[in-house]
């Protein structure tokens, strides 16, 4: 079951890695919000009903990761007056700000939702 749930939980990070413009596209934004909210509710309800499954709370991760991405993106726009670019396949030092943004989102986008879901923080 974990082989199915973990990639679903990482869906925002996977989209961020390969097709980041989808996260801000108006049409896709509605779909991402709807599916993330649905997954969050499904994960919450199923984890309450089936308490012995350790992977079901991971279904709540996409919504939290997406909210975190939107907050980070807005902060980056406000600070640097430009959109962050994909720096996955480049080593250009001029793109260091975007690289730091990408790294911070990737780490915190995975770590914070997991810590919140398993009640380590908050």
N, C-alpha and C positions, 0 to 999 in steps of 0.2 A: 504494500500500500504506500510505503514511503517513496518508492520510485515514481509514483504518479503525483503525490502531493507536493513533494519538494520542488520539482520544476514549476508547478503551478504557483507555489509560494514565491518563487524567484522570478515570476513573470515580468515584473516591472524592471528588475535588474537586467533581465535578458533583452527586453525591448530597449532599455537604455544603452546596452552594449552594442546592439546591432542596428537599431533603427530609431534613434532617439527623437527624430522629428515627429514621430507618431504620438509621443507623450504630450505634445502641445497642439496637435492638429485638432481643430474644432469638432469635426465629426468623430474622430477617434477618442477624443476626450470624454464625450458622453458614454461611449461604449466602455471605456476603461473605468469610469466612475461606476457605471451600472454593474459591470462584472465584478469589480472590486468590492462593492457594497454587498452584492449577492454572496460572494465567497466569504466575506467577513461574517455575515449572518449565518451562513451554512456552517462555517467552522465553529462559531460560537455555540450554536444550537447542538451540533453533533458532539462537540467536546463536552457539553453538559450532559447529554444523554448517554454517551459512550465514554465513560471516564477512564477506561483502561487503554485507550488508543493515544499514543504519544505524538502522532503526526497530525491529527485533526486540528489542533490549535494553529498550525502553520498556515492554514487556509485564511487566517486573519491578517497575514503579512502583506499581501498586495495593497490593501487600502492604506495601511500605515506607511508603506514605502512610497506610494504615490503622493500622499500628502507631504511627506518629507521632501520628495523631489520638487514639488511645486514651491515649497517654502525656500529650499536652497536655490532654485532657479530664480525666484523673485529677488532674493537677497543678492545673487550674483549680478542680475540686471541693475539693481539699484547701486551696488558698489562700483561696478566697472563700466556701466553704460553700454554693454555689449552682451551678446548671447555667448554662452560657453560652447566651445566646439569640441568635437570628438578628437581626443589625443591618443587613442588606443594604438594606432599604428605609426605614430610619429614621435620623433625625439627633438622637435624644434623647441628651443628654450624660450622663444617668444610666446609660446602657448602654455607657459608654466602656470598661469592663473587658472586656465581651463583644466589643466592636468590635476592641479590640487583640488579643484571643484569635483572633478570626476572621481578622484580617489576618496575624498571625504564622503561623497554620496554613496559610492559603492560600499565602503566599510560601514558607515552609519545606517545606510538603507537596509543592510542585512542584519546588523548587530542590534540596533535599537528596537525594531519590531520583535525580535526574538526575546530580548530582555523584558520587554513590556508584556508579551504574551505569557511568558513563564513567570511573571510577577517577581522578577529580580529587582526591577526598578518600578516606581510609581505604585 
